[in-house]
Amino acid sequence: MSRPKIKITLIDRKGKHGCHRGHKIGDSFDFDTERGQLCPMAMHVAFPYIDILRYGGHLPGQEDGTAVFCCPDVDTINVFRIEIVE
């Protein structure tokens, strides 16, 4: 069984300041080939969600195959969506 592809997309920003890494709403990253381009703080938060989705788990209150999370930078608070790409 192969692991599904994972896409991470910046969908919103709640903080007062822009991203320190330069990420903008609409930016997308392929987890397997482009994860090094994603802010390390955001990647740190994303990884457990990716692991859950990739191995068949579901997150309460989220659509199947997706997870929404925020980066931990209180000045920026970027909101990302993780989704399985079929």
C-alpha positions as CSV (number, residue, x, y, z in Angstrom):
1,M,0.0,0.0,0.0
2,S,1.5,3.3,-1.0
3,R,1.2,6.4,1.0
4,P,-1.2,9.1,-0.4
5,K,0.2,12.4,-1.6
6,I,-0.3,15.3,0.8
7,K,-0.8,18.9,-0.2
8,I,-0.4,21.8,2.3
9,T,-2.0,25.1,1.3
10,L,-2.0,28.5,3.1
11,I,-5.7,29.5,3.2
12,D,-5.9,32.5,5.6
13,R,-3.9,34.8,7.9
14,K,-5.3,36.0,11.3
15,G,-2.3,37.9,12.6
16,K,-1.3,41.5,12.1
17,H,2.0,40.9,10.4
18,G,3.0,39.1,7.2
19,C,4.8,35.8,7.3
20,H,8.4,35.9,8.2
21,R,9.2,33.3,5.6
22,G,7.3,35.2,2.9
23,H,4.4,32.7,2.6
24,K,1.2,34.2,1.1
25,I,-2.4,33.0,0.9
26,G,-2.7,30.5,-1.9
27,D,0.8,29.1,-1.6
28,S,0.8,25.3,-1.8
29,F,3.4,22.7,-1.0
30,D,3.7,19.0,-1.9
31,F,4.7,17.4,1.4
32,D,7.0,14.8,-0.2
33,T,8.9,17.1,-2.6
34,E,8.5,20.7,-1.3
35,R,8.3,20.4,2.5
36,G,11.7,22.1,2.9
37,Q,10.1,25.3,1.5
38,L,7.5,25.4,4.3
39,C,8.3,27.4,7.5
40,P,9.8,25.0,10.1
41,M,7.5,26.3,12.8
42,A,4.4,25.5,10.6
43,M,5.9,22.1,9.6
44,H,6.4,21.2,13.2
45,V,2.7,21.7,13.9
46,A,1.6,20.1,10.6
47,F,3.5,16.8,10.9
48,P,1.2,15.1,13.5
49,Y,-1.9,15.9,11.3
50,I,-0.1,14.6,8.2
51,D,0.8,11.4,10.0
52,I,-2.8,10.9,11.1
53,L,-4.3,11.5,7.6
54,R,-1.6,9.6,5.7
55,Y,-2.2,6.4,7.7
56,G,-6.0,6.4,7.5
57,G,-7.0,8.4,10.6
58,H,-9.7,11.1,10.8
59,L,-9.7,14.3,12.8
60,P,-12.8,15.3,14.7
61,G,-14.7,18.2,13.2
62,Q,-12.7,18.1,9.9
63,E,-13.7,16.9,6.5
64,D,-12.4,13.4,5.7
65,G,-8.9,13.6,4.3
66,T,-8.3,17.2,5.5
67,A,-7.0,19.1,8.5
68,V,-6.8,22.8,9.1
69,F,-4.2,24.2,11.5
70,C,-2.4,27.4,12.4
71,C,1.2,28.3,12.6
72,P,2.4,29.0,16.1
73,D,3.7,32.5,15.3
74,V,1.3,34.8,17.2
75,D,2.2,37.8,15.1
76,T,1.4,36.0,11.9
77,I,-1.1,33.1,12.6
78,N,-1.1,31.7,9.1
79,V,-3.9,29.1,8.6
80,F,-3.1,26.1,6.5
81,R,-5.1,23.2,5.1
82,I,-3.7,19.8,4.7
83,E,-5.4,17.5,2.2
84,I,-4.9,14.1,0.8
85,V,-4.5,14.3,-3.0
86,E,-6.1,11.3,-4.7
